[in-house]
Amino acid sequence: MALALGSEAVLPGTWRPLRLGTLVGLRWLAIVGQAIGVLFVAFGLGFPLPLAQCLVLIGLSVLLNLWLLLRLGEGYRPSATVATVHLSWDLCQLAALLAITGGLQNPFSLLLLAPVSVSATTLPQRATTIIAMLAILLASLLAVFHLDLPWAPDEKLVFDRVYVIGIWVSIVCGTTFIAAYTNRVAHEARQLADALAATELALSRHEQLNALDGLAAAAAHELGTPLSTIALVAREMRDELPDGDVREDAELIMSQAARCREILGKLRSLRDTPGDPFAAVPLGELLAEVVQPLEGTGKAISIRIDRSGGPDPVIKRGASLLYGLGNLIENAAQFARQSVLIDASWDKSALTVTITDDGPGFPSELIARLGEPYLTTRARDPDSPEPGGLGLGIFISKTLLERTGARIRFENEAADGHARVRLVWPRAALETA
């Protein structure tokens, strides 16, 4: 199962389940076992066998291991395709060793099942099928083409053909069972582990957002009195001042205090108001409503709607959607040099909104982590004219929008490096009947 965390899934082609150190370690184990077996037969039992050829085959695996460790290191994780090639080499090397030491008559022919077992428990079904078919092919060739089994020179050892066929059948049945049953059991275990990991991540995000909900409610309660005092003093100053810049500054203070109260009110209650007659609006009007409070930022914020997919969808208007979109657009406006462009389009199944600014773009080292709490690049220097930040804005927006069914992708444009946020919803998640 491909695990979708955030906006992307882990595809089988990019899945890297094994460390190179694990594959190399298994091969070292096979090398030691093969070397001990060959030397024991040659010098312990005194049976004649092509010792030089056996040692050459074992030495090839040694050289391969050393080259891999020096070139890539134990921590490297090869792709599933490369891991399949590694196991295929192990199968072919073992089959060549068996071919010059008796073929299927050699009791160690059972080890042909070992690479199949490793593949079945760690690799995708397609890779396991390839390894299993290779094992069956090699077993079939070993049943026909092989040198005699090393034995005492003065004794004639003859195996009945039916016995050899029985060994071949047992290897084929074992390979098929491991490839089918073991791979299926391992696949279901991976599915369960992936589901648990996804559930833990969702619960973690939910707990973080619940904590922020409580913090927002507390902040709204604690800041209510200071904001009221600021608004009252600013109103009295405005009434006593003549027309001019100072009076305009007092009015600006009043408007910003009112906006602070409005924002805190949204954070305090992020649920839709039941019975709201304006709970459903066309997409274009919803975007215009989100952009309207940001018109005084000094940046040109434009909306471009592609209506080739049909008439504007009517969207469920909710505080989570409004706050999430508004915060992302406000963030783009703060980092933009001159302009922010909002593109909206849709088709029969999905609705897409893209927010692009002409600023410096997202730092490349942070793109993969955007949406985590307390991740910020803004200065917190009290002498700086730019506002600092706790790094919660994008986290809150991402979590709220994901609650509405959105899939969010942060990226930089390939041409000029400007920051772009792409949001995609299933139409059924937002559109009213």
N, C-alpha and C positions, 0 to 999 in steps of 0.2 A: 504494500500500500504506500502510495506517495503521501508524505506528511506535509500538509499545507499549514505553514506558520507564517502569518502575515500575508504577503501578497504572492508568494511563489511556492511551488511545490518542489519536493525533492524527486527528480525524475530518475528512473532506473539507469539511464545512461550516465548520470553524474553521481550516482550513489557510490560511496567508497566505504564498504563495510569492514575491510581488513587493513591492518597496518602491514607494511612490508616486512617488519620484524617478525610478525606471526608467520607469514609464508616462508621466510628464510629460516626461521626456527624449526618449522616442520620439515623443511628440506634437510637441515643439519641432522635432525633425528633420523631421517631416512638414509642419509649418507653414512652415519655411524653404524646403523643397523646393517646396511648392505656390505660395508667394509668388514665388519666383524663376521658376518655370514660367509663371505667369500674366503676370507683368510682362514676361518675355522675349517671349511670344507677342504681347502687346499693343503693346509699344514697340520690341522688337528686330526682330520679323518684320512688324509692322504689320498683323496679322490682326485683324479685328473680333471682339470677344467681349464678353459682359456683364461688364465689369470690376468695376462696383460690386457686383453680386451675388456675384461670386467673392471680393472682398475682405471682404464681410460674412460669408460662410461661414468664411473663414480667421480673421477677427477673433473669431468665436464661440469657436473653439478657443483663441485667445490668452487671451480672458477666462476661459475655464474653467480653463486652466493657472494663471493668476495667482490665481484664487480658491482653487484647491486648495492651492497653495503657502502662501498667507497663512493659510488656515484650518487645514490639517492638518500642513504641513511635509513635507520630502522623506523623512524617516525613517519616516513612518507606513506601516504595512503593511495595505492593505485586504484584506478577505476575498476568497475566490475569486469570490463572487457579485458583489461591487462591482467587482473587476477585470474581470469579464465585461461589466458595464455600461459601463466605460470603453472597452473594445475595441469594443463595439457602437456607442458614440457615434462612434468613429473611423471605423468602417465607414460609418455613415449620413452623416457629414460628407463623406467622400470620394465616396460615391455621389451626393450632392447636387451636388458640384462637377463630377463627371463628367456628370451629367444636363444641365447647362447648357453643357457644352463638348464635346458629341459622343457621349456614352454609351459603348458598347463600341467605337465607332470610334476613340475617343481611345486612343493607345498606352499612356497611363498607367493604363488600366483594369486592367493587370496588378497594380497595387498593391493591389487588393482582396484579394490573397492574404496581404498583410503581417500584418493583425490575426489571420488564421487561423493563421499560422506562430507568432506570439507565444503565442497560446492553446495551440496543440498542444504547445509545448515547456515550458510552465510551469503550465498549469491542468489540473484534472481532466478526465476524458473527457466528462462531462456538459456542462461549460462549453464545451469545444471543439466538441461537437456543435451547441450552440446558435449559436455564432459561425459555424460552417460553413454551417448552414441559412440564417442571415441573409445571408451572403455570396452564396449561390446565389439566394436570393429577390431581392436587390438587383440581381444580374447579370441575372436574367431581366427585371426591370422596366426596366433600362437598355437592354436589347436592343430594347424596344418604345417606351418613352417617353423622349425626349431631344431637345435642340435640335441644330442642325446643328454639325458640327465646324468650328471657326474655320479659315478658309482665305482665299485671295486673293479679293477681291470680284469680280474680272473672270473668275474661273474657276469652273466648275461641277464639284464633286467628288462623285461618286456611287459608293457601295460596293455591290457585289453582295450580295444577301440571304444567299447561301450563305457568303460570307466572314464576315458578321456572326454567322451561326449557328456557324461554325467557331470564332470567338473565344469565343462563349458556351460552347461545348462544352469548349474548352481550359480556361477558367476553372473550370467545374464539375468537370472531371477533376482539375485542380490542387488545388482546394479539397478534394475527396474524398480524394485521395492524402495531402495534408498532414495532414488531420484524422485519417485512419485510421493511416497508416504512421508518420508522424513522432510523433504522440501516443503510439503504442505503443512506439516506440524510447525516447522520453523517459521513459515510465512505467517501463520495465524498468531504465533507468539510475537513476531515483530509487529503485526497489526495491533495486538493488545498493548504492547509497549508504546507504540506511536500514539494510540488513542489516549493512554494514560498521560503521556507527556503533553499532548495537546490540551487535555483537561486541566492538568496542573497549571499550564501557562494561562489558560482562560480564567481559572480561579484566581491566580495571582493578579492578573490585570483587574479582575472584578473587585478584589479586595483593595487594591490600590485606588481604584476610582471611588469606592465607597468611603475610603478614608479621606479622599479629597472632597467628596460631597459634604462630609461632616466638617472639614476644615473650612469649606466655603460658607456653610451655614453659620459657623462660629465667627468667621470674618465679617459676614454681613451684619451680624448682631453687634459685634464690637465696634465696627466702623460706622454704624448708623449715626450715633451721636456726634462724633467728630465731623462727619460730612455735613450733618445738619447745621452744626456751628459754623463751618466754613461757608456754607451757602448763605446763612443768615448775615454773617459779617460782610460777605461780598455784596449782598443786596443793600445793606445799610451804606456801604461805601459808594455803591453806584448811585443811590438816591441823593447823596450829599455832594457828589462830584459833578462838575460841569462837563458838557460834551467835550470829548477829546480822547487821546490814547489811553489815559489812565482809566477812564470810565469803560472803555472797550475791554481793557484787561480785566476789570472787575466782572463784566458780563461773561467773559471767557471763563473765569474761575467758576462762576455760577453754573455755566453749561457743562463744564467738565465734572463738577461735583454731582450734577444730576446724572451724567453718564455713568459715573462710578456707582451710584445707587442702582441704576438700571442693570449694570453688569453683575453686581453682587446679587441682585434679585434673580437674575437668570441662573447663576451658579447655585443659589439656594434651592431652587426648584427647577430641575431639569426635565420635568414631566409635562406632557401636553395638558392644556386646560380642557377639561371635558365640556362639550357643548359649545366650543368656540366656533362661531360662524365663519371665521376666516382660517379654519384649520387646513383647508385645501386651496392651493393657488397654482397657477401655471408656473412652469419652471423659470421662464424669463422674469416674471414678477418676483419670484422668490429670490433670484440672484440680485435683482435691483434693490430689494429690501435689505439684503445683506450688505451690499456695497454702499448704500445711502449714508450710513454713519461715518464712513471713511472718506467722504468727499473733501473734507478739510485737511487732509494729510499733505497736500501739495504734490501728490503724485497722480498721474492720469490713470484712472482705473476704468478700463473699457470691457464691455461684454460682447462677445461674438457668438451668435447662436446659429447652428447649422440645422435647418428645418427640413433637410432632404429626407429624414426618417418619418415625416408626417407632422401633424399638429403638435403643439406643445403638450407634453404630458402634464397632468394635474398632480401635484405633489402634496403628500401629507406634510403640512407645515408643523414642525415641532421645535422645541427649544434646543434639543440636542443637535438637530440638523443646522439650525440657524447659528448657534454658538460655534459649532465645529467649523463650518464653512467661513464664518466671519473671522475667526481667529487665524485660520490659514491665510485668508486674503489680507488681513491686517499685518501678519508676519511678512508676507510678500511685499507689501507696500513699504514696510520699514526698511527692508534691505534693497528695494529697487532704487535705481538711479533716477529714472524719470517716469516709468510706466509699468503697469501690471495689466496683463491680458487674461481674461477668463473665457475659455472656449467651452461650449456646451453642445453636445450632439447625442443622438439616440437612434436605436433601431428597434426591432420588434422585441428583443430580449433584454437589452442592457441600456443604461443611461450613463454617459461619461461627462465629467467636468474636469477640465484641465486648467490649472492656475500657473501662469508663467510670469516671472518678473525679469527685468533687464539688469539685475544686480550681479554680484560676483559669483553666484552659484553656491551650492552646498559644498562644504569641505569634503574632499573625496574620502578622507579617513573616517568621516562620521556618517556617510550616507547609509551604510548598513545598520547603524544603531539609531537612526532617527525614529522617534516615537517612544524611546525609553525615557523614564522620568529623570529629572535633574541633569539633563544633557543640554548644555548651552555653550555658545561661543561669545555671548555678549559680555562686555566689560561691566564689572561691578565697582569701578572706581568712583567714589563719591564726587570727585572733581570733574568727572567726564560728563559732557552734555548729553551723551546717549544713555538711555535707560538701561539698567542692568536687568537680569532675569534669573529666575530659579530653575529654568529649563523644564517647566511643567506645561507650557502652552501647547506645544505640538503633541505631547503625550495625552493631555486632556482631549484635544481636538481629535486625535487619531482614535482614541478609545470611544468617544461619543459617536463618531461617524461609523466606526465598526459596529456599534450597537444598532445602527440603522441599516446594516447590511453592506456597507461600502468595503471595497478592497482598495487600499491606498498604496501608491508607489511614489517614492521620492527619487528624483533623478536630475541630472544636468543635461541640457541640450547638447547634442554632439557637435553642432556647428559653432556655437559661441559660448558654451558653458554656462548659460543662464539657468537658474533654478526652476524646476518644474515639478508640480505635484499633480498626479493623475488619480482621480477618484472614479471608480466604476461600481455602479449599483445594478443588481437585477431590477428590472422595471417593476416586478411584482412587489419588491420590498418597499418602494416609495410611492408608487402610483395608486391613486384611489380608483375605485370601481367607476 
